[in-house]
Amino acid sequence: MPKPSPRNLNLWKRGLGRVPESVWDETELETLVLADNGLTEVSESIGRLKRLRMLDLGHNQLTAVPEAIGELEGLTDFLYLHDNRLTALPTSIGRLTKLRYLNLSENAFSELPEQVTLLANLFELRISDNQLTFLPNTIGRLGRLRELHLRNNIYWSAEGIEATGSARQSVSQPARRAGRTAAAGEAGFALGRFVRTACLARKPRRAGLCLYL
């Protein structure tokens, strides 16, 4: 039977309750899955795992993310924080400037944390099923964003958000049905990208933003 790779550790659904201290000694790890373990906290020792490219902390009971997560400067591929009890993120997360995918869905955010808008290499951002009421105009910093998932939030206010670039002002039919036409549309325009109805059903054939409402 092949031995597990020293660079990949999958502890999904092991009923851990807390992360064993020995995990933080595995400094060669590139992927770490701790999903669905009933975790209520994660040690600051996570900052030792500087080679991580993917980290999955989804489906737990976290109310906070350790400040040391900002030390994971090699985190380039995926960061899963969905299905927890988060209302805020540490300021240090803004240092993960190589990160391409961030999932914050199914938490309790009332606003998009400002430090997320510093993640200049994000291609996909998921923040569905929260309590968002608006998007900050600084979201326009995410110039490489290709997918933005916003479904099932409270109400869209686009106060202070201005269109930039050559955004085409077209709003998806699902947004109209949800009664959020103008506000959801303006939020999309702030990114200065094309928002196309076709994106709701399939990947775009050319560069542009898919806005999922």
Salt bridges, closest charged atoms under 4 A:
ASP25 OD1 - ARG48 NH1 3.12
GLU28 OE1 - ARG51 NE 3.29
GLU30 OE2 - ARG7 NH1 3.62
GLU30 OE1 - ARG53 NE 3.27
GLU71 OE1 - LYS50 NZ 3.48
ASP77 OD2 - ARG53 NH1 2.45
ASP77 OD1 - ARG100 NH2 2.78
ASP83 OD2 - HIS59 ND1 2.72
GLU114 OE2 - ARG141 NH1 3.74
GLU124 OE2 - ARG126 NE 2.55
GLU124 OE2 - HIS149 NE2 3.58
GLU147 OE1 - HIS149 NE2 2.90
GLU147 OE2 - LYS203 NZ 2.26
